[in-house]
Amino acid sequence: MGYLHTVGDILTDSRVRPQWRDATLSQLLTHTGGARTDFPWRIQSLHPEEGTERDALRKEEVLKILERKPDYKPGTDFEYSNVGYTIAAVLATTKTGQTWEDLIREEVFQPLELSSGGFGPPVDVNETMEQPRGHKTTWFRGPQAVTTDTDNSPIMGPAGMIHMSLNDLSAYANEHLLGSQGQSELLSAQTYQRLHEPGMEDYAYGWILALDDSWANEHKVLYHNGSNRFWFALLVIIPELQISIAVTTNHGDLRPARKSAWNIVKHMTAFLMENPDI
């Protein structure tokens, strides 16, 4: 699917308001497509099984969003949007006829050999993981473990509901490092360079340009972090230094998790710059 496809090109449903029809895939993937930050809270009660039922329900929830005017004219503003990425996924599934989960397996997991990749919270092979589990913070009892199936609704899965091992997450990061230098068989160097090129609010395609890169000797730092309130992950790449660092924790409290993760990244980067032969 090309970058110039619009919502109106693919979703011809009469429920789509005219103001949405010119919103491009590129805008949706860079959080400039006019979409609100999150779906209504009621979708958290929706947990359809993977397959055509989930895909149909995801599309229905997207159409409910597209029935209303966008929050702003697409392409004129920036608003980080889980909804925008879900709209983009519905464009992909409508265009291909495949579910989003199958597309991710076929286009990402399989060619990059990310054998641990899956959807929703991590589980072991018996689906009975005792530890580690995700944790939520309560003001009166502190961090509390949640069940192995506690997560956001899979309706918003395209906004980041993927789990994998640290080894596989590192392999994914390494693909971006190699790809930007034309050493990938998956995508062209030009495509990777576009994915890494920041636009409005220094947000690229699934990557954020760090505004403070002094700790990396002014080298370009790209990253993304996220939390589902029970887990936290941070992935950082420094292409010019060929450095990638992944940090995860099963404590989903965003502020302390983010602070600790960045401290780890900065210390590791300093060490790697001092010891480039490791």
C-alpha positions as CSV (number, residue, x, y, z in Angstrom):
1,M,0.0,0.0,0.0
2,G,1.5,3.3,-1.0
3,Y,1.8,6.4,1.1
4,L,-0.6,8.4,-1.0
5,H,-3.7,6.2,-0.4
6,T,-6.5,8.1,1.4
7,V,-9.3,7.0,3.6
8,G,-11.7,7.8,0.8
9,D,-9.8,5.7,-1.7
10,I,-10.2,2.5,0.4
11,L,-13.2,3.0,2.7
12,T,-16.1,3.8,0.4
13,D,-18.7,3.3,3.1
14,S,-21.3,6.2,3.0
15,R,-20.8,6.6,6.7
16,V,-17.4,8.2,6.2
17,R,-17.8,11.9,6.5
18,P,-16.3,14.0,3.6
19,Q,-13.8,15.7,6.0
20,W,-12.1,12.3,6.4
21,R,-11.9,11.2,2.8
22,D,-8.6,13.0,1.9
23,A,-6.8,12.0,5.1
24,T,-3.7,10.0,3.9
25,L,-2.1,6.9,5.2
26,S,1.0,8.9,5.8
27,Q,-0.9,11.4,8.0
28,L,-2.5,8.6,10.0
29,L,0.9,7.0,10.6
30,T,2.5,10.3,11.7
31,H,-0.4,11.3,14.0
32,T,-1.5,14.2,11.8
33,G,-4.6,12.6,10.3
34,G,-7.2,14.3,12.4
35,A,-8.0,11.4,14.7
36,R,-8.6,11.7,18.4
37,T,-6.2,10.2,20.9
38,D,-8.3,7.3,22.1
39,F,-11.4,5.3,21.4
40,P,-14.4,5.8,23.8
41,W,-13.7,3.9,27.1
42,R,-16.6,1.5,26.4
43,I,-14.5,-0.4,23.9
44,Q,-12.5,-1.8,26.8
45,S,-15.3,-4.2,27.4
46,L,-14.9,-5.6,23.8
47,H,-12.6,-8.6,23.6
48,P,-13.5,-10.6,20.5
49,E,-11.5,-13.6,19.6
50,E,-8.9,-13.2,16.9
51,G,-10.2,-13.7,13.3
52,T,-13.0,-12.3,11.1
53,E,-15.2,-11.3,14.1
54,R,-12.5,-9.2,15.6
55,D,-11.7,-7.6,12.3
56,A,-15.3,-6.8,11.6
57,L,-15.8,-5.3,15.0
58,R,-12.6,-3.2,14.7
59,K,-13.8,-1.9,11.4
60,E,-17.2,-1.0,12.9
61,E,-15.6,1.0,15.7
62,V,-13.5,2.8,13.2
63,L,-16.5,3.7,11.1
64,K,-18.2,5.1,14.2
65,I,-15.2,7.4,14.5
66,L,-15.3,8.3,10.8
67,E,-19.0,9.2,11.1
68,R,-18.0,12.2,13.1
69,K,-15.9,15.2,12.0
70,P,-12.1,14.8,12.6
71,D,-10.7,16.7,15.6
72,Y,-8.9,18.9,13.1
73,K,-8.3,19.1,9.4
74,P,-6.0,16.3,8.4
75,G,-2.4,17.4,7.8
76,T,-2.7,20.7,9.8
77,D,-2.0,19.6,13.4
78,F,-0.4,16.8,15.5
79,E,-2.2,14.7,18.1
80,Y,-0.8,11.4,19.2
81,S,-3.5,8.9,18.3
82,N,-4.1,5.3,19.0
83,V,-7.2,5.7,16.9
84,G,-5.2,6.9,13.8
85,Y,-3.1,3.7,13.8
86,T,-6.2,1.6,14.1
87,I,-7.8,3.4,11.1
88,A,-4.6,2.7,9.2
89,A,-4.9,-1.0,10.0
90,V,-8.5,-1.0,8.8
91,L,-7.3,0.5,5.5
92,A,-4.8,-2.3,5.2
93,T,-7.2,-5.1,6.0
94,T,-9.9,-3.6,3.7
95,K,-7.3,-3.4,0.9
96,T,-5.9,-6.9,1.3
97,G,-8.8,-8.9,2.7
98,Q,-6.5,-10.2,5.5
99,T,-6.8,-9.7,9.2
100,W,-4.4,-7.2,10.8
101,E,-2.9,-10.0,12.9
102,D,-2.2,-12.1,9.9
103,L,-0.7,-9.2,8.0
104,I,1.7,-8.6,10.9
105,R,2.7,-12.3,11.0
106,E,3.2,-12.4,7.2
107,E,4.9,-9.0,6.6
108,V,6.9,-8.6,9.9
109,F,7.2,-11.7,12.1
110,Q,7.9,-14.2,9.5
111,P,10.5,-12.4,7.3
112,L,12.3,-11.1,10.3
113,E,12.1,-14.5,12.1
114,L,10.5,-13.0,15.2
115,S,9.3,-16.3,16.5
116,S,8.2,-15.0,19.9
117,G,6.0,-12.3,18.4
118,G,2.3,-12.3,19.4
119,F,-0.6,-10.2,20.3
120,G,-1.8,-9.0,23.7
121,P,0.1,-9.7,27.0
122,P,2.9,-12.2,27.0
123,V,2.2,-15.8,28.1
124,D,4.4,-18.9,28.3
125,V,3.9,-21.9,26.1
126,N,1.4,-23.3,28.5
127,E,-0.4,-20.0,28.9
128,T,-0.1,-20.3,32.6
129,M,2.7,-17.8,33.3
130,E,3.1,-17.2,37.0
131,Q,5.9,-14.6,36.8
132,P,6.6,-12.1,35.5
133,R,3.2,-10.7,35.2
134,G,2.2,-7.1,34.4
135,H,1.6,-4.9,37.4
136,K,-0.8,-2.0,37.9
137,T,-0.3,0.7,40.6
138,T,-3.0,1.4,43.2
139,W,-2.7,4.4,45.4
140,F,-3.5,2.4,48.6
141,R,-1.7,-0.9,48.0
142,G,1.2,-0.1,45.5
143,P,2.0,-2.3,42.5
144,Q,-0.3,-5.3,42.1
145,A,0.1,-8.2,39.7
146,V,-2.6,-8.7,37.1
147,T,-3.8,-11.8,35.3
148,T,-2.0,-13.0,32.2
149,D,-4.9,-11.9,30.0
150,T,-5.3,-8.4,31.4
151,D,-4.9,-5.8,28.6
152,N,-6.6,-3.2,26.6
153,S,-9.3,-4.2,24.1
154,P,-7.8,-5.9,21.0
155,I,-10.0,-3.5,19.0
156,M,-7.1,-1.0,19.4
157,G,-4.4,-3.7,18.9
158,P,-2.8,-1.9,15.9
159,A,-1.8,0.9,18.3
160,G,0.8,-1.3,19.9
161,M,-0.6,-4.6,21.4
162,I,2.3,-6.8,20.3
163,H,4.6,-8.7,22.6
164,M,7.9,-10.4,21.9
165,S,11.2,-11.4,23.6
166,L,14.0,-8.9,24.2
167,N,16.0,-10.9,21.6
168,D,13.3,-10.4,19.0
169,L,12.8,-6.8,19.9
170,S,16.5,-6.2,19.4
171,A,16.4,-8.0,16.1
172,Y,13.6,-5.7,15.0
173,A,15.7,-2.7,16.0
174,N,18.7,-4.1,14.2
175,E,16.6,-4.4,11.0
176,H,16.0,-0.7,11.2
177,L,19.7,0.0,11.7
178,L,20.7,-2.2,8.7
179,G,17.8,-1.1,6.6
180,S,18.8,2.6,6.8
181,Q,22.1,1.6,5.2
182,G,20.6,-0.4,2.4
183,Q,21.5,-3.8,4.0
184,S,18.0,-5.1,4.3
185,E,16.2,-7.5,2.0
186,L,12.8,-6.6,3.4
187,L,12.5,-2.9,2.5
188,S,14.7,-0.4,0.5
189,A,17.0,2.0,2.2
190,Q,14.8,4.9,0.9
191,T,11.8,3.4,2.7
192,Y,13.7,3.0,6.0
193,Q,15.0,6.6,5.7
194,R,11.5,7.8,5.2
195,L,10.3,5.8,8.2
196,H,12.9,7.5,10.3
197,E,12.3,11.1,8.9
198,P,10.6,13.2,11.6
199,G,7.8,15.5,10.6
200,M,5.4,17.5,12.8
201,E,6.3,17.4,16.5
202,D,9.5,15.4,15.6
203,Y,7.4,12.3,15.1
204,A,8.3,9.9,12.2
205,Y,6.6,6.7,11.3
206,G,6.5,4.8,14.6
207,W,9.7,6.6,15.7
208,I,10.2,9.8,17.7
209,L,13.3,12.0,17.2
210,A,14.8,12.7,20.7
211,L,15.1,16.5,21.1
212,D,17.9,16.1,23.6
213,D,20.7,14.0,22.1
214,S,23.6,15.6,24.0
215,W,24.1,12.4,25.9
216,A,24.7,10.6,22.5
217,N,27.3,13.2,21.4
218,E,24.7,14.9,19.3
219,H,24.0,11.8,17.2
220,K,20.5,11.4,15.9
221,V,18.5,9.4,18.4
222,L,15.2,7.7,17.5
223,Y,12.9,6.0,20.0
224,H,9.5,4.9,20.9
225,N,8.1,4.0,24.3
226,G,4.7,2.8,25.4
227,S,2.6,1.3,28.2
228,N,-0.7,-0.5,28.4
229,R,-0.7,0.5,32.2
230,F,0.7,-3.0,33.2
231,W,3.9,-3.2,31.1
232,F,6.3,-0.6,29.8
233,A,8.8,-0.8,26.9
234,L,11.4,1.6,25.4
235,L,13.2,1.0,22.2
236,V,16.1,3.3,21.1
237,I,18.2,3.3,18.0
238,I,21.2,5.6,17.2
239,P,21.8,4.8,13.5
240,E,25.1,6.7,13.2
241,L,26.6,4.7,16.1
242,Q,24.9,1.4,15.1
243,I,23.5,1.2,18.6
244,S,20.1,-0.2,19.6
245,I,18.9,-0.6,23.2
246,A,15.6,-2.2,24.4
247,V,14.3,-1.9,27.9
248,T,11.1,-3.5,29.3
249,T,9.5,-3.8,32.7
250,N,6.4,-5.4,34.1
251,H,5.6,-2.3,36.0
252,G,3.2,-0.2,34.0
253,D,3.4,3.1,35.9
254,L,4.5,5.3,33.1
255,R,6.5,8.0,34.9
256,P,8.9,5.9,37.0
257,A,9.2,3.3,34.3
258,R,10.1,5.8,31.7
259,K,12.6,7.6,33.9
260,S,14.4,4.4,34.9
261,A,14.4,3.1,31.3
262,W,16.0,6.3,30.0
263,N,18.6,6.2,32.7
264,I,19.5,2.7,31.6
265,V,19.7,3.7,27.9
266,K,22.0,6.7,28.6
267,H,24.4,4.7,30.8
268,M,24.5,1.9,28.2
269,T,25.1,4.3,25.4
270,A,28.0,6.0,27.3
271,F,29.5,2.6,27.9
272,L,29.2,1.5,24.3
273,M,30.7,4.8,23.0
274,E,33.6,4.3,25.3
275,N,34.0,0.6,24.2
276,P,33.1,0.6,20.5
277,D,34.7,-2.8,19.9
278,I,32.3,-4.7,22.2
